[in-house]
Amino acid sequence: MDRTQQHITIGPADVRVFEDGAALAAGAAAMITSFIRQEVTKAREADGRLVSVAMAGGSTPVATYGRLATMDIPWSGVCAWVGDERYVPPDHEDSNGAMIGRSLLDRAGARFLRVPWAADRPAHEAAALYEADLLASMGEDARGPRPDLILAGMGGDGHTLSLFPGSEALDITDRWYVATEVAAGQPWRLTATYPLAHRATAVYVLVSGESKAPTLAKVLRPTGDQPLPARRLMEGAAPVSWLVDRAAAAGLDLP
């Protein structure tokens, strides 16, 4: 068996297990590159639209972005955006957009939609403005917008994007991108909602590290009545691939 990647199915989940973090970064970058190349070619042959790619924040995607920066990708055919963001100034150290820009997109040549932060603009207003930008930038059909690829991560509490356990954003069905208050005293978050994630052509969730193993097991092999937020990514039509390293997969009882 090629131990660098193990491909299994757990219920509705397509799971790809890589030997370690470096193998995960390389494998994820290869999958993302292949997807973008294919979709850009299709878009250019059809209507010339830009391929819509939501970028993820967090520590795990950084290594993948480093790999993507060295690969031959038709970034000029891509409109990238942030799947979720802390509502902080665009140069803030906690900004996902700033990290994504530094790691990859500032020099890639893609169109990159950043959250419209302003000191005097409430988070809910910024979310509405960003939602309008997204709707204008991506394909659609009679049921709404159609993002092409959404990259996401998973927190130790089972959150994905900025959809946290107990958040009111979990139950929003009439908006595509919203503001949500995660904790008192913390920056507001802006996030894609499940209705938008479920409309994607594909969703890739990147998870690494042994600290995530218990939560990943609960997400992919749930035992309770209340699924963790990351599990609910699989409640829509979008195919979800879980790209994980062997440490994060330690609780899945793999052969």
Buried (B, 14 or more C-beta within 10 A) or exposed (E): EEEBBBEBEBEEBBBBBBBEBEBBBBBBBBBBBEBBBEBBEEBBEEEEBBBBBBBBBBEBBBBBBEBBBEEEBBBEBBBBBBBBBBBBEEEBEEBBBBBBBEBBBEEBEBBBBBBBBEEEEEBBEBBBBBBEBBBEBBBEEEEEBBBBBBBBBBBEEBBBBBBBEEBEBBEBEEBBBBBBBBEEEEBBBBBBBBBBBBBBBBBBBBBBBEEBBBBBBBBBBBEEEEBBBBBBBBEBEBBBBBBBBBBBBBBBEEE
